[in-house]
Amino acid sequence: MADDSKNTADSELDGIRNRINHIDERIQALINERARFAQQVGVAKGELASAVDYYRPEREAEILRTIKARNEGPLRDEEMLRLFREIMSACLAQQEPLKVGFLGPEGTFTQTAVFKHFGHSVRVLPFHTIDEVFQEVESGAADFGVVPIENSTEGSVNNTLDMFLTSPLKITGEIELQIEQHLMGRMKGLDNIKRICAHEQSLAQCRGWLREYLPHVELIGMSSNAAGARRARDEDGTAAIAPDVAADVYDLKILVNSIEDRADNSTRFLVVGRELLAASGCDKTTILVSTGDTGGSAGVLHKLLQPLSDHNVVMTFIESRPSRRKNWDYVFFIDIEGHANESPVADALAVLEKESSLFRVLGAYPKAVS
């Protein structure tokens, strides 16, 4: 009886595996069929067309939102979105991959944001500064750039905001990334760790865990988590705190996952490109505006925000920065829900532009899909 039961179970298992094999064949065939249609899009654009000529972020965002809406499990939305991002990324890269610049070095959270938004079938270009990212996209050496704009605990990244005062680039997307700090190194266990190297912010975000589990280990601040990971690769007894991508780049083992003290710590990144996008159906608009009025911040803010209020436009972010035109003159960066070319946002912006001494639409782009 036992043998019969085992044979029956083995037969059922073989049947399930055969069904999985057939499904895999169908999935593979459909992916290749999708890739052939993507090739036809490239041909329609002309022989000299590169990926950036037919990449449409607004269409990609619309596709991903549809995928999320129809997902019935058991795969989580996040997993399903990641799979389809990679399929779209691979299809787009058949002729020539997109070139994406980011605030490096390799192994940083910004690189993780690049892969989350564009998939892994892109050519990543790490740069030393945010200024360099903007310059390389402006020159055409990179098709798009990814830069941090806001952290949930540390606030705005002023260097990124200031670049928009002079740069002609447009915002073409946003990425929201939960910051997960992983302890990594070449050693086999925690007992072999003598020192931990990481950016000061990462050390601070993991202070409670480090105090509890590694109270006697030396903590060394670095210029970046990637620099700490490089040192962990090259130095016995050194571990690092970094995103999981750093473990791949620097050939390290993740010793403990997610040691951050706050699970809700996240960073928002912007994607910058050279063109304004069409509406995707679920968008944000970012504007740069100033009244040139130095008579008091309360009056200035009221003047700026009144048209938005009158047209029931929702504001999600506001930050002021020195205008660099004269002393005590400020500009405001404002995020609002909706697309700049669609009502009621377009109506509100038309009024606001008339009231402003400086007015620019920095981008109208799809909300982050995650």
Buried (B, 14 or more C-beta within 10 A) or exposed (E): EEEEEEEEEEEEEEEEEEEEEEEEEEEEEEEEEBBEEBEEBBEEEEEEBBBBEBBBBBBBBBBBBEBBEEBEEEEEBEEBBBEBBBBBBBBBBBBBBBBBBBBBBBBBBBBBBBBBBBBEBBBBBBBEEBBBBBBBBBEEEBBBBBBBBBBBEEEBBEBBBBBBBEBEBBBBBBBBBBBBBBBBBBBEEBEEBEBBBBBEBBBBBBEEBBEEBBEEBEBBBBEBBBBBBBBBBEBEBBBBBBBBBBBEBBEBEBBBEBBBBEEEBBBBBBBBBBEBBEBBEBBBBBBBBBBBBEEEEEEBBEBBBBBBEEBEBEEEBBBBBBBEEEEEBBBBBBBBBBBBBBEEBBBBBEBBBEBBEBBBBBBBBBBBBB
